Amino acid sequence: MKNDFEEKMADIMIGEAVTALLEEDIAISWAVLTDRLRAVIEHETDEDRVRAGLRAIEEVRREMQIRASEKTGVHGTDGMSAQKLH
């Protein structure tokens, strides 16, 4: 149950970060999104949001790795490209 809450909160925090970047007319990239999430959790006092922010950063990093492996043609052990179904 707690993981579901953290996952939803992480998704919300990613959405908030993307929305803020769009409102500020900043080009969105994986790196910029990760930096924004780090900045948010640095000033966060709510433990649940800090944990969710860390989870969001991990999700973004995983997605970055998946995209990078797709571009370079690196495949998983099953012979298929690594893909995240979400």
C-alpha positions as CSV (number, residue, x, y, z in Angstrom):
1,M,0.0,0.0,0.0
2,K,2.8,2.4,0.9
3,N,4.6,1.7,-2.4
4,D,1.4,2.6,-4.3
5,F,1.2,5.9,-2.5
6,E,4.9,6.6,-3.2
7,E,4.5,5.7,-6.8
8,K,1.5,8.0,-7.3
9,M,3.3,10.8,-5.4
10,A,6.4,10.3,-7.5
11,D,4.3,10.6,-10.7
12,I,2.7,13.7,-9.3
13,M,6.1,15.2,-8.5
14,I,7.3,14.5,-12.0
15,G,4.2,16.2,-13.4
16,E,4.7,19.2,-11.2
17,A,8.3,19.5,-12.2
18,V,7.4,19.2,-15.9
19,T,4.6,21.8,-15.5
20,A,6.9,24.2,-13.8
21,L,9.5,23.8,-16.5
22,L,6.9,24.4,-19.2
23,E,5.6,27.5,-17.4
24,E,9.1,28.9,-17.2
25,D,9.6,28.1,-20.9
26,I,12.6,25.9,-20.2
27,A,13.5,23.2,-22.6
28,I,12.7,19.8,-21.0
29,S,15.4,17.1,-21.0
30,W,16.0,14.2,-18.8
31,A,18.9,16.1,-17.1
32,V,16.9,19.2,-16.5
33,L,14.0,17.2,-15.1
34,T,16.3,15.3,-12.7
35,D,17.9,18.6,-11.6
36,R,14.5,20.1,-11.0
37,L,13.4,17.1,-8.9
38,R,16.6,17.3,-6.9
39,A,16.1,21.0,-6.2
40,V,12.5,20.3,-5.1
41,I,13.5,17.7,-2.5
42,E,16.4,19.8,-1.2
43,H,13.8,22.3,0.2
44,E,11.1,19.7,1.0
45,T,10.3,19.2,4.7
46,D,7.6,16.5,4.2
47,E,9.3,13.0,4.5
48,D,6.7,11.4,2.2
49,R,7.4,13.9,-0.6
50,V,11.2,13.5,-0.1
51,R,10.9,9.7,-0.5
52,A,8.6,10.2,-3.5
53,G,11.0,12.7,-5.0
54,L,13.9,10.3,-4.7
55,R,11.7,7.6,-6.3
56,A,10.8,10.0,-9.1
57,I,14.5,10.7,-9.7
58,E,15.2,7.0,-9.9
59,E,12.3,6.5,-12.4
60,V,13.7,9.3,-14.6
61,R,17.2,7.8,-14.4
62,R,15.8,4.3,-15.4
63,E,14.0,5.9,-18.3
64,M,17.2,7.7,-19.4
65,Q,19.0,4.4,-19.3
66,I,16.3,2.7,-21.3
67,R,16.3,5.4,-24.0
68,A,20.1,5.4,-24.2
69,S,20.2,1.6,-24.6
70,E,17.5,1.8,-27.3
71,K,19.6,4.4,-29.2
72,T,22.8,2.4,-28.9
73,G,21.1,-0.9,-29.7
74,V,22.0,-2.5,-26.3
75,H,19.8,-5.5,-25.7
76,G,18.7,-7.2,-22.5
77,T,19.6,-10.8,-21.7
78,D,16.5,-12.1,-23.5
79,G,17.7,-10.6,-26.8
80,M,15.1,-7.8,-26.7
81,S,15.6,-4.1,-26.2
82,A,15.0,-3.1,-22.6
83,Q,11.6,-1.4,-22.5
84,K,9.6,-0.1,-19.6
85,L,5.9,-0.8,-19.8
86,H,4.1,1.7,-17.7
